[in-house]
């Protein structure tokens, strides 16, 4: 079983002895996650924009149908 306390102590010692190496390793490890997060955020924004456009289109269509059904006064 993994000894969490010993591992945490090792990481703290590593960060204290070689802070630039530690930060470089952490940044390199997290970079793919940042990229994935950015891509998913962009995709979500595009999906929300498409949904909003579709809703506006449906609302406009319903308004036009309602106008067409109104009885015209002569």
C-alpha positions as CSV (number, residue, x, y, z in Angstrom):
1,X,0.0,0.0,0.0
2,X,1.2,3.5,-0.7
3,X,2.4,5.5,2.3
4,X,0.8,8.9,1.7
5,X,2.7,10.6,4.5
6,X,6.1,9.5,3.1
7,X,5.1,10.5,-0.4
8,X,3.9,13.9,0.7
9,X,7.1,14.4,2.7
10,X,9.1,13.4,-0.4
11,X,7.2,15.9,-2.6
12,X,7.7,18.7,-0.1
13,X,11.4,18.0,0.2
14,X,11.7,17.9,-3.6
15,X,9.8,21.3,-3.9
16,X,12.1,22.8,-1.3
17,X,15.4,21.5,-2.8
18,X,14.5,22.1,-6.5
19,X,11.7,24.6,-6.8
20,X,12.2,25.3,-10.5
21,X,12.3,21.6,-11.4
22,X,9.2,21.0,-9.3
23,X,7.2,23.8,-10.8
24,X,8.3,22.8,-14.3
25,X,7.2,19.2,-13.7
26,X,3.8,20.4,-12.3
27,X,3.2,22.8,-15.2
28,X,4.1,20.1,-17.7
29,X,1.8,17.6,-16.0
30,X,-1.1,20.1,-15.9
31,X,-0.7,21.5,-19.5
32,X,-2.8,18.8,-21.2
33,X,-5.6,19.3,-18.7
34,X,-5.6,23.1,-19.3
35,X,-5.7,22.4,-23.1
36,X,-8.6,19.9,-22.7
37,X,-10.4,22.4,-20.5
38,X,-10.0,25.2,-23.1
39,X,-11.2,23.0,-25.9
40,X,-14.2,21.8,-24.0
41,X,-15.1,25.4,-22.9
42,X,-14.9,26.5,-26.6
43,X,-17.1,23.6,-27.7
44,X,-19.6,24.4,-25.0
45,X,-19.7,28.0,-26.0
46,X,-20.4,27.0,-29.6
47,X,-23.2,24.7,-28.5
48,X,-24.8,27.4,-26.4
49,X,-24.6,29.9,-29.3
50,X,-26.2,27.3,-31.7
51,X,-29.0,26.6,-29.2
52,X,-29.6,30.4,-28.7
53,X,-29.8,30.9,-32.5
54,X,-32.2,28.0,-32.8
55,X,-34.4,29.3,-30.0
56,X,-34.5,32.8,-31.6
57,X,-35.4,31.2,-34.9
58,X,-38.2,29.2,-33.4
59,X,-39.5,32.3,-31.5
60,X,-39.5,34.4,-34.7
61,X,-41.4,31.6,-36.5
62,X,-44.0,31.4,-33.7
63,X,-44.4,35.2,-33.8
64,X,-44.9,35.1,-37.6
65,X,-47.4,32.3,-37.2
66,X,-49.3,34.3,-34.6
67,X,-49.3,37.3,-36.9
68,X,-50.6,35.3,-39.8
69,X,-53.5,33.8,-37.7
70,X,-54.7,37.2,-36.5
71,X,-57.9,38.2,-38.1
72,X,-57.4,41.3,-40.3
73,X,-59.7,44.3,-39.7
74,X,-60.9,46.0,-42.9
